[in-house]
């Protein structure tokens, strides 16, 4: 199930107060080959999953100082998710994690993007995790095959995430020019060709409150205004900022 399907009809509230159930916490991963999917297209770990055990393992160092005595300093936090349940073939999330390529992957190839958040408030985190498949089947006769997978934070600390806070675009239009590849909010780089002296640049953000800025080279262009091209390559940079999220799109327009 895609995250957008799970959250359809659900409106989180930052003002929610009350008990939070385990079912209210969502873990979803990017199942795309290039790891460049929009967050709403991430696959939810749900089908066949009995439990997701999130852990924040603090790392500390201790020293003894003159007259002050022993002192403990926190040096880091290692986020992990222990995933257990029954094997279900045909589920996007399980199929990704239990694929042959992922089970034997090393280094960068074993890393997936993830989001983990509270459905009631929409608040959580977004990061990268290394996948370790510890068990991909097994059990007694007549029972479902079981799985055991661990996701461990990789690289920088996860960033703050709020569901519904998107810094992606829903469209880029430069006159009648054809973008290559075809536009997708998760794709950040494009090319286009023109013989025109200028073309109107119009972009639309996925979120209504996102702030958009556009530059052609070092020249600022208002959204919905015309950009003037020089002969050869012209680099259009579109920056989108929405609360804690930001992204940048690039279109190289070649004028002949």
ABEGO torsion letter per residue (X at the ends): XBAAAAABGBBBBAABBEBBBAAABBBBBBABAAGABBAAABBBBABGBABBBBBBBBBBBBBBBBGAEBBBBBAEBBBBBBBBEBBBBGBAAAAAAABAAAAABBEAAABBBBBBBBAAAGBBBBBBBBBBBABAEEEBBGBBBBBBBBBBBBEBBBBBBBBGBBABBABBBBEABBBOBBBBAABABBBBBBABABBBBBBBBABAABBBBBBBEABBBBBGBBBBBBBEBBBBBBBBBBEABBBBBBBBBBBX
